[in-house]
Amino acid sequence: MAITNERLAGYEFLHPMRGDGYYPARLVAKGGDILHALCERIEAQPPSGLDELYELTQAATEEFNLLDEEFHAAGSEIETVAREAIAADFDHLAQAYGYADADVEELIANREW
């Protein structure tokens, strides 16, 4: 499904991680897919408020927790640059869908990275 939100339709998720040899491209792409799928879920059934948004974003964060294991297996990890890129994209996504009051720490509250 294509993302219809104008601010996200052409947005390059995890841009700071792309092209950096420390992060395997296939795993960065998987992270981008997680965020793209989150957009699809939000567009298919928009959350009625922040609590529902947080449920969706924390489910996606759990996928990143699992992805971190793959990064470790590939000799990499979700460290400072990656953490900031992921958090910034979660925040950008929330803002783009009109959740101006979303707390980025709550969006990714269950992160293990």
Secondary structure, DSSP 8 states (H G I E B T S, - for coil): -----HHHHT--TTGGGTT-TTS-HHHHHHHHHHHHHHHHHHHHS--SSHHHHHHHHHHHHHHHHHHHHHHHHTT----HHHHHHHHHHHHHHHHHTT-TT--HHHHTTT---
